[in-house]
Amino acid sequence: MHYITGIISVGYHGKIKSSVGLWGIVKKLLYAVIVAVAIVCDWVIINVAEQVGIIIPADTFFGLLVSLWLIFNELISILENLIEMEMTLPGFLIALVDKFKHLIEIRISSC
């Protein structure tokens, strides 16, 4: 959906570039790889913990965390594309996007 709104947004502004579109597709494929790596990390941690006698009461942590992060990131990007196309959105969605982006910028700059 983000890719579709992105294409519509650049078409709306007349800034279509094939390299940007190709990079968008590559990013989506890399997202799948990142989620797969996170799930494998979960599997390794759980199996190693069981080998040393530690029972972890969850099947996944990193896979879920990475998936949720990517979902939120995609939702924000979709809303940003809609805002760039001057679509009328409810005020609470715009405020939510601004607040979440600000929170992310604070977390990243403190690392």
N, CA, C and O atoms as a GROMACS GRO file, in nm:
protein
  444
    1MET      N    1   0.082  -0.119   0.000
    1MET     CA    2   0.000   0.000   0.000
    1MET      C    3   0.088   0.126   0.000
    1MET      O    4   0.058   0.224  -0.069
    2HIS      N    5   0.195   0.121   0.079
    2HIS     CA    6   0.286   0.236   0.084
    2HIS      C    7   0.346   0.261  -0.054
    2HIS      O    8   0.358   0.376  -0.096
    3TYR      N    9   0.382   0.155  -0.123
    3TYR     CA   10   0.440   0.170  -0.256
    3TYR      C   11   0.339   0.234  -0.351
    3TYR      O   12   0.375   0.321  -0.431
    4ILE      N   13   0.214   0.191  -0.341
    4ILE     CA   14   0.109   0.246  -0.427
    4ILE      C   15   0.085   0.394  -0.398
    4ILE      O   16   0.078   0.474  -0.491
    5THR      N   17   0.074   0.430  -0.270
    5THR     CA   18   0.053   0.571  -0.236
    5THR      C   19   0.175   0.654  -0.275
    5THR      O   20   0.162   0.771  -0.311
    6GLY      N   21   0.293   0.594  -0.267
    6GLY     CA   22   0.414   0.664  -0.310
    6GLY      C   23   0.412   0.694  -0.458
    6GLY      O   24   0.447   0.804  -0.501
    7ILE      N   25   0.371   0.596  -0.538
    7ILE     CA   26   0.362   0.616  -0.683
    7ILE      C   27   0.259   0.724  -0.716
    7ILE      O   28   0.283   0.812  -0.799
    8ILE      N   29   0.145   0.716  -0.649
    8ILE     CA   30   0.040   0.816  -0.672
    8ILE      C   31   0.089   0.955  -0.631
    8ILE      O   32   0.062   1.054  -0.699
    9SER      N   33   0.162   0.963  -0.519
    9SER     CA   34   0.211   1.092  -0.469
    9SER      C   35   0.311   1.155  -0.566
    9SER      O   36   0.301   1.274  -0.597
   10VAL      N   37   0.407   1.075  -0.615
   10VAL     CA   38   0.505   1.134  -0.708
   10VAL      C   39   0.440   1.167  -0.841
   10VAL      O   40   0.480   1.263  -0.907
   11GLY      N   41   0.340   1.089  -0.882
   11GLY     CA   42   0.266   1.122  -1.003
   11GLY      C   43   0.188   1.252  -0.986
   11GLY      O   44   0.177   1.332  -1.080
   12TYR      N   45   0.135   1.272  -0.867
   12TYR     CA   46   0.061   1.394  -0.835
   12TYR      C   47   0.150   1.516  -0.846
   12TYR      O   48   0.107   1.622  -0.893
   13HIS      N   49   0.276   1.501  -0.803
   13HIS     CA   50   0.371   1.612  -0.807
   13HIS      C   51   0.455   1.613  -0.934
   13HIS      O   52   0.533   1.707  -0.955
   14GLY      N   53   0.441   1.512  -1.019
   14GLY     CA   54   0.516   1.506  -1.145
   14GLY      C   55   0.664   1.481  -1.126
   14GLY      O   56   0.745   1.533  -1.202
   15LYS      N   57   0.701   1.402  -1.026
   15LYS     CA   58   0.843   1.377  -0.997
   15LYS      C   59   0.877   1.228  -1.011
   15LYS      O   60   0.954   1.175  -0.930
   16ILE      N   61   0.823   1.161  -1.110
   16ILE     CA   62   0.843   1.017  -1.123
   16ILE      C   63   0.987   0.988  -1.167
   16ILE      O   64   1.036   1.044  -1.265
   17LYS      N   65   1.055   0.899  -1.091
   17LYS     CA   66   1.190   0.854  -1.124
   17LYS      C   67   1.193   0.703  -1.107
   17LYS      O   68   1.155   0.651  -1.002
   18SER      N   69   1.237   0.633  -1.209
   18SER     CA   70   1.238   0.487  -1.203
   18SER      C   71   1.336   0.436  -1.098
   18SER      O   72   1.311   0.332  -1.036
   19SER      N   73   1.445   0.508  -1.075
   19SER     CA   74   1.543   0.462  -0.975
   19SER      C   75   1.484   0.465  -0.834
   19SER      O   76   1.513   0.378  -0.752
   20VAL      N   77   1.401   0.565  -0.806
   20VAL     CA   78   1.337   0.574  -0.675
   20VAL      C   79   1.236   0.461  -0.659
   20VAL      O   80   1.227   0.400  -0.552
   21GLY      N   81   1.160   0.434  -0.764
   21GLY     CA   82   1.063   0.324  -0.760
   21GLY      C   83   1.131   0.189  -0.742
   21GLY      O   84   1.083   0.105  -0.667
   22LEU      N   85   1.242   0.169  -0.812
   22LEU     CA   86   1.316   0.044  -0.800
   22LEU      C   87   1.371   0.029  -0.658
   22LEU      O   88   1.364  -0.079  -0.599
   23TRP      N   89   1.424   0.138  -0.603
   23TRP     CA   90   1.475   0.133  -0.466
   23TRP      C   91   1.361   0.099  -0.368
   23TRP      O   92   1.384   0.029  -0.269
   24GLY      N   93   1.241   0.147  -0.393
   24GLY     CA   94   1.126   0.114  -0.308
   24GLY      C   95   1.098  -0.036  -0.308
   24GLY      O   96   1.068  -0.094  -0.204
   25ILE      N   97   1.106  -0.098  -0.426
   25ILE     CA   98   1.085  -0.242  -0.435
   25ILE      C   99   1.195  -0.318  -0.361
   25ILE      O  100   1.168  -0.414  -0.290
   26VAL      N  101   1.320  -0.274  -0.378
   26VAL     CA  102   1.432  -0.338  -0.310
   26VAL      C  103   1.415  -0.326  -0.158
   26VAL      O  104   1.441  -0.422  -0.085
   27LYS      N  105   1.372  -0.210  -0.110
   27LYS     CA  106   1.350  -0.192   0.034
   27LYS      C  107   1.247  -0.290   0.086
   27LYS      O  108   1.265  -0.347   0.194
   28LYS      N  109   1.138  -0.310   0.012
   28LYS     CA  110   1.034  -0.404   0.056
   28LYS      C  111   1.090  -0.545   0.065
   28LYS      O  112   1.059  -0.619   0.159
   29LEU      N  113   1.174  -0.583  -0.031
   29LEU     CA  114   1.236  -0.716  -0.026
   29LEU      C  115   1.332  -0.728   0.093
   29LEU      O  116   1.339  -0.831   0.158
   30LEU      N  117   1.404  -0.620   0.119
   30LEU     CA  118   1.496  -0.621   0.234
   30LEU      C  119   1.419  -0.627   0.366
   30LEU      O  120   1.468  -0.686   0.463
   31TYR      N  121   1.300  -0.567   0.370
   31TYR     CA  122   1.217  -0.578   0.491
   31TYR      C  123   1.186  -0.724   0.520
   31TYR      O  124   1.191  -0.767   0.636
   32ALA      N  125   1.154  -0.801   0.417
   32ALA     CA  126   1.125  -0.943   0.435
   32ALA      C  127   1.247  -1.017   0.489
   32ALA      O  128   1.234  -1.104   0.574
   33VAL      N  129   1.365  -0.982   0.439
   33VAL     CA  130   1.488  -1.044   0.487
   33VAL      C  131   1.511  -1.009   0.634
   33VAL      O  132   1.550  -1.096   0.713
   34ILE      N  133   1.488  -0.884   0.671
   34ILE     CA  134   1.507  -0.841   0.810
   34ILE      C  135   1.413  -0.916   0.903
   34ILE      O  136   1.454  -0.961   1.010
   35VAL      N  137   1.288  -0.932   0.863
   35VAL     CA  138   1.192  -1.006   0.946
   35VAL      C  139   1.236  -1.152   0.957
   35VAL      O  140   1.230  -1.209   1.066
   36ALA      N  141   1.281  -1.211   0.848
   36ALA     CA  142   1.328  -1.350   0.852
   36ALA      C  143   1.447  -1.366   0.946
   36ALA      O  144   1.453  -1.463   1.022
   37VAL      N  145   1.541  -1.273   0.940
   37VAL     CA  146   1.658  -1.279   1.029
   37VAL      C  147   1.614  -1.268   1.175
   37VAL      O  148   1.666  -1.339   1.261
   38ALA      N  149   1.520  -1.179   1.203
   38ALA     CA  150   1.470  -1.162   1.340
   38ALA      C  151   1.404  -1.291   1.390
   38ALA      O  152   1.421  -1.329   1.505
   39ILE      N  153   1.327  -1.356   1.302
   39ILE     CA  154   1.261  -1.481   1.341
   39ILE      C  155   1.365  -1.591   1.366
   39ILE      O  156   1.351  -1.669   1.460
   40VAL      N  157   1.467  -1.597   1.283
   40VAL     CA  158   1.574  -1.695   1.304
   40VAL      C  159   1.646  -1.667   1.436
   40VAL      O  160   1.680  -1.760   1.509
   41CYS      N  161   1.669  -1.540   1.467
   41CYS     CA  162   1.731  -1.505   1.596
   41CYS      C  163   1.645  -1.554   1.712
   41CYS      O  164   1.697  -1.609   1.810
   42ASP      N  165   1.514  -1.535   1.703
   42ASP     CA  166   1.423  -1.587   1.805
   42ASP      C  167   1.438  -1.738   1.820
   42ASP      O  168   1.449  -1.790   1.932
   43TRP      N  169   1.439  -1.806   1.708
   43TRP     CA  170   1.450  -1.952   1.710
   43TRP      C  171   1.580  -1.997   1.775
   43TRP      O  172   1.581  -2.089   1.857
   44VAL      N  173   1.690  -1.932   1.738
   44VAL     CA  174   1.821  -1.967   1.795
   44VAL      C  175   1.823  -1.941   1.945
   44VAL      O  176   1.868  -2.026   2.022
   45ILE      N  177   1.775  -1.826   1.987
   45ILE     CA  178   1.776  -1.793   2.130
   45ILE      C  179   1.693  -1.892   2.210
   45ILE      O  180   1.736  -1.939   2.315
   46ILE      N  181   1.575  -1.924   2.160
   46ILE     CA  182   1.487  -2.018   2.231
   46ILE      C  183   1.550  -2.156   2.239
   46ILE      O  184   1.546  -2.219   2.345
   47ASN      N  185   1.608  -2.205   2.130
   47ASN     CA  186   1.669  -2.338   2.130
   47ASN      C  187   1.794  -2.345   2.216
   47ASN      O  188   1.814  -2.444   2.286
   48VAL      N  189   1.877  -2.242   2.212
   48VAL     CA  190   1.997  -2.241   2.297
   48VAL      C  191   1.957  -2.233   2.444
   48VAL      O  192   2.015  -2.300   2.528
   49ALA      N  193   1.858  -2.151   2.473
   49ALA     CA  194   1.810  -2.141   2.612
   49ALA      C  195   1.757  -2.275   2.662
   49ALA      O  196   1.784  -2.313   2.776
   50GLU      N  197   1.684  -2.346   2.578
   50GLU     CA  198   1.633  -2.478   2.618
   50GLU      C  199   1.747  -2.576   2.642
   50GLU      O  200   1.737  -2.660   2.731
   51GLN      N  201   1.853  -2.567   2.566
   51GLN     CA  202   1.968  -2.656   2.582
   51GLN      C  203   2.038  -2.637   2.715
   51GLN      O  204   2.094  -2.732   2.771
   52VAL      N  205   2.035  -2.514   2.766
   52VAL     CA  206   2.098  -2.488   2.896
   52VAL      C  207   1.997  -2.490   3.010
   52VAL      O  208   2.030  -2.455   3.124
   53GLY      N  209   1.874  -2.531   2.980
   53GLY     CA  210   1.774  -2.548   3.084
   53GLY      C  211   1.691  -2.425   3.116
   53GLY      O  212   1.624  -2.422   3.220
   54ILE      N  213   1.693  -2.327   3.032
   54ILE     CA  214   1.613  -2.206   3.054
   54ILE      C  215   1.491  -2.214   2.963
   54ILE      O  216   1.504  -2.231   2.842
   55ILE      N  217   1.375  -2.202   3.022
   55ILE     CA  218   1.252  -2.205   2.943
   55ILE      C  219   1.205  -2.061   2.922
   55ILE      O  220   1.180  -1.988   3.017
   56ILE      N  221   1.193  -2.024   2.798
   56ILE     CA  222   1.143  -1.890   2.762
   56ILE      C  223   0.996  -1.906   2.724
   56ILE      O  224   0.964  -1.982   2.632
   57PRO      N  225   0.906  -1.837   2.794
   57PRO     CA  226   0.763  -1.859   2.772
   57PRO      C  227   0.705  -1.788   2.649
   57PRO      O  228   0.585  -1.762   2.644
   58ALA      N  229   0.787  -1.757   2.554
   58ALA     CA  230   0.739  -1.690   2.433
   58ALA      C  231   0.798  -1.759   2.311
   58ALA      O  232   0.909  -1.813   2.317
   59ASP      N  233   0.724  -1.758   2.202
   59ASP     CA  234   0.774  -1.818   2.078
   59ASP      C  235   0.852  -1.719   1.994
   59ASP      O  236   0.937  -1.757   1.914
   60THR      N  237   0.822  -1.593   2.012
   60THR     CA  238   0.887  -1.491   1.931
   60THR      C  239   0.896  -1.361   2.010
   60THR      O  240   0.809  -1.330   2.091
   61PHE      N  241   1.000  -1.287   1.985
   61PHE     CA  242   1.013  -1.154   2.042
   61PHE      C  243   1.065  -1.060   1.934
   61PHE      O  244   0.999  -0.962   1.898
   62PHE      N  245   1.184  -1.090   1.883
   62PHE     CA  246   1.245  -1.002   1.784
   62PHE      C  247   1.166  -1.000   1.654
   62PHE      O  248   1.152  -0.894   1.592
   63GLY      N  249   1.115  -1.114   1.612
   63GLY     CA  250   1.034  -1.119   1.490
   63GLY      C  251   0.911  -1.030   1.502
   63GLY      O  252   0.877  -0.956   1.410
   64LEU      N  253   0.844  -1.038   1.617
   64LEU     CA  254   0.726  -0.955   1.640
   64LEU      C  255   0.765  -0.808   1.650
   64LEU      O  256   0.697  -0.722   1.594
   65LEU      N  257   0.873  -0.779   1.721
   65LEU     CA  258   0.918  -0.641   1.738
   65LEU      C  259   0.953  -0.577   1.604
   65LEU      O  260   0.911  -0.465   1.575
   66VAL      N  261   1.029  -0.647   1.524
   66VAL     CA  262   1.068  -0.595   1.392
   66VAL      C  263   0.946  -0.578   1.302
   66VAL      O  264   0.934  -0.479   1.231
   67SER      N  265   0.856  -0.676   1.306
   67SER     CA  266   0.736  -0.667   1.223
   67SER      C  267   0.651  -0.547   1.262
   67SER      O  268   0.604  -0.473   1.174
   68LEU      N  269   0.630  -0.526   1.390
   68LEU     CA  270   0.552  -0.411   1.435
   68LEU      C  271   0.619  -0.280   1.398
   68LEU      O  272   0.552  -0.186   1.356
   69TRP      N  273   0.750  -0.272   1.413
   69TRP     CA  274   0.824  -0.151   1.376
   69TRP      C  275   0.804  -0.120   1.228
   69TRP      O  276   0.779  -0.005   1.191
   70LEU      N  277   0.814  -0.222   1.143
   70LEU     CA  278   0.797  -0.200   1.000
   70LEU      C  279   0.653  -0.161   0.966
   70LEU      O  280   0.630  -0.078   0.878
   71ILE      N  281   0.557  -0.221   1.034
   71ILE     CA  282   0.416  -0.186   1.010
   71ILE      C  283   0.392  -0.040   1.046
   71ILE      O  284   0.329   0.033   0.970
   72PHE      N  285   0.440   0.003   1.164
   72PHE     CA  286   0.423   0.143   1.202
   72PHE      C  287   0.493   0.236   1.105
   72PHE      O  288   0.440   0.341   1.069
   73ASN      N  289   0.612   0.199   1.062
   73ASN     CA  290   0.687   0.280   0.967
   73ASN      C  291   0.611   0.292   0.834
   73ASN      O  292   0.606   0.400   0.776
   74GLU      N  293   0.553   0.183   0.787
   74GLU     CA  294   0.476   0.186   0.663
   74GLU      C  295   0.350   0.271   0.678
   74GLU      O  296   0.316   0.346   0.587
   75LEU      N  297   0.281   0.259   0.791
   75LEU     CA  298   0.162   0.340   0.813
   75LEU      C  299   0.194   0.489   0.813
   75LEU      O  300   0.120   0.569   0.757
   76ILE      N  301   0.304   0.524   0.876
   76ILE     CA  302   0.346   0.665   0.878
   76ILE      C  303   0.378   0.712   0.736
   76ILE      O  304   0.340   0.822   0.697
   77SER      N  305   0.447   0.628   0.659
   77SER     CA  306   0.481   0.666   0.521
   77SER      C  307   0.356   0.682   0.435
   77SER      O  308   0.348   0.773   0.352
   78ILE      N  309   0.257   0.595   0.455
   78ILE     CA  310   0.132   0.608   0.381
   78ILE      C  311   0.064   0.739   0.414
   78ILE      O  312   0.019   0.811   0.325
   79LEU      N  313   0.058   0.771   0.544
   79LEU     CA  314  -0.005   0.897   0.585
   79LEU      C  315   0.072   1.018   0.531
   79LEU      O  316   0.012   1.116   0.490
   80GLU      N  317   0.205   1.010   0.532
   80GLU     CA  318   0.286   1.120   0.476
   80GLU      C  319   0.258   1.138   0.327
   80GLU      O  320   0.248   1.251   0.279
   81ASN      N  321   0.246   1.027   0.254
   81ASN     CA  322   0.214   1.036   0.111
   81ASN      C  323   0.078   1.101   0.090
   81ASN      O  324   0.062   1.184   0.000
   82LEU      N  325  -0.020   1.064   0.171
   82LEU     CA  326  -0.153   1.123   0.159
   82LEU      C  327  -0.151   1.272   0.191
   82LEU      O  328  -0.220   1.352   0.127
   83ILE      N  329  -0.071   1.310   0.292
   83ILE     CA  330  -0.058   1.451   0.328
   83ILE      C  331   0.008   1.529   0.213
   83ILE      O  332  -0.034   1.640   0.182
   84GLU      N  333   0.111   1.470   0.150
   84GLU     CA  334   0.179   1.536   0.037
   84GLU      C  335   0.085   1.556  -0.081
   84GLU      O  336   0.103   1.650  -0.160
   85MET      N  337  -0.015   1.469  -0.094
   85MET     CA  338  -0.111   1.484  -0.203
   85MET      C  339  -0.225   1.578  -0.163
   85MET      O  340  -0.326   1.588  -0.233
   86GLU      N  341  -0.207   1.644  -0.051
   86GLU     CA  342  -0.303   1.743   0.000
   86GLU      C  343  -0.440   1.683   0.025
   86GLU      O  344  -0.542   1.749   0.005
   87MET      N  345  -0.442   1.558   0.067
   87MET     CA  346  -0.568   1.494   0.103
   87MET      C  347  -0.605   1.536   0.245
   87MET      O  348  -0.518   1.557   0.329
   88THR      N  349  -0.733   1.548   0.269
   88THR     CA  350  -0.781   1.587   0.401
   88THR      C  351  -0.784   1.464   0.490
   88THR      O  352  -0.854   1.366   0.463
   89LEU      N  353  -0.706   1.471   0.596
   89LEU     CA  354  -0.700   1.362   0.694
   89LEU      C  355  -0.748   1.414   0.828
   89LEU      O  356  -0.736   1.533   0.858
   90PRO      N  357  -0.803   1.324   0.910
   90PRO     CA  358  -0.843   1.367   1.045
   90PRO      C  359  -0.723   1.421   1.121
   90PRO      O  360  -0.612   1.370   1.108
   91GLY      N  361  -0.746   1.524   1.201
   91GLY     CA  362  -0.639   1.589   1.276
   91GLY      C  363  -0.564   1.495   1.367
   91GLY      O  364  -0.443   1.510   1.386
   92PHE      N  365  -0.634   1.396   1.426
   92PHE     CA  366  -0.566   1.305   1.518
   92PHE      C  367  -0.464   1.218   1.446
   92PHE      O  368  -0.363   1.180   1.506
   93LEU      N  369  -0.487   1.186   1.318
   93LEU     CA  370  -0.389   1.107   1.243
   93LEU      C  371  -0.263   1.189   1.215
   93LEU      O  372  -0.152   1.138   1.227
   94ILE      N  373  -0.282   1.314   1.178
   94ILE     CA  374  -0.167   1.401   1.153
   94ILE      C  375  -0.087   1.421   1.281
   94ILE      O  376   0.036   1.418   1.280
   95ALA      N  377  -0.158   1.442   1.393
   95ALA     CA  378  -0.090   1.459   1.522
   95ALA      C  379  -0.017   1.331   1.562
   95ALA      O  380   0.093   1.338   1.616
   96LEU      N  381  -0.077   1.215   1.534
   96LEU     CA  382  -0.015   1.087   1.566
   96LEU      C  383   0.114   1.068   1.487
   96LEU      O  384   0.215   1.024   1.542
   97VAL      N  385   0.110   1.101   1.358
   97VAL     CA  386   0.229   1.088   1.275
   97VAL      C  387   0.339   1.181   1.326
   97VAL      O  388   0.454   1.138   1.341
   98ASP      N  389   0.305   1.306   1.354
   98ASP     CA  390   0.405   1.401   1.404
   98ASP      C  391   0.465   1.355   1.536
   98ASP      O  392   0.586   1.364   1.555
   99LYS      N  393   0.382   1.307   1.626
   99LYS     CA  394   0.430   1.263   1.757
   99LYS      C  395   0.520   1.142   1.744
   99LYS      O  396   0.625   1.134   1.809
  100PHE      N  397   0.481   1.046   1.661
  100PHE     CA  398   0.561   0.925   1.644
  100PHE      C  399   0.694   0.956   1.578
  100PHE      O  400   0.797   0.904   1.619
  101LYS      N  401   0.692   1.042   1.475
  101LYS     CA  402   0.817   1.081   1.410
  101LYS      C  403   0.910   1.153   1.508
  101LYS      O  404   1.031   1.129   1.508
  102HIS      N  405   0.853   1.240   1.591
  102HIS     CA  406   0.934   1.312   1.691
  102HIS      C  407   0.994   1.214   1.791
  102HIS      O  408   1.111   1.227   1.828
  103LEU      N  409   0.916   1.118   1.834
  103LEU     CA  410   0.963   1.017   1.929
  103LEU      C  411   1.078   0.937   1.869
  103LEU      O  412   1.178   0.910   1.936
  104ILE      N  413   1.065   0.900   1.743
  104ILE     CA  414   1.171   0.824   1.675
  104ILE      C  415   1.297   0.907   1.662
  104ILE      O  416   1.407   0.856   1.684
  105GLU      N  417   1.284   1.035   1.625
  105GLU     CA  418   1.400   1.121   1.610
  105GLU      C  419   1.473   1.139   1.744
  105GLU      O  420   1.596   1.143   1.747
  106ILE      N  421   1.398   1.149   1.853
  106ILE     CA  422   1.461   1.160   1.986
  106ILE      C  423   1.538   1.034   2.019
  106ILE      O  424   1.651   1.041   2.066
  107ARG      N  425   1.477   0.919   1.994
  107ARG     CA  426   1.542   0.789   2.025
  107ARG      C  427   1.667   0.770   1.941
  107ARG      O  428   1.770   0.726   1.992
  108ILE      N  429   1.660   0.805   1.813
  108ILE     CA  430   1.775   0.785   1.725
  108ILE      C  431   1.887   0.882   1.762
  108ILE      O  432   2.004   0.842   1.762
  109SER      N  433   1.855   1.005   1.793
  109SER     CA  434   1.960   1.102   1.824
  109SER      C  435   2.025   1.074   1.959
  109SER      O  436   2.137   1.120   1.983
  110SER      N  437   1.959   1.001   2.048
  110SER     CA  438   2.017   0.971   2.178
  110SER      C  439   2.108   0.849   2.174
  110SER      O  440   2.176   0.819   2.272
  111CYS      N  441   2.109   0.776   2.060
  111CYS     CA  442   2.193   0.655   2.049
  111CYS      C  443   2.336   0.690   2.019
  111CYS      O  444   2.421   0.601   2.006
   0.00000   0.00000   0.00000
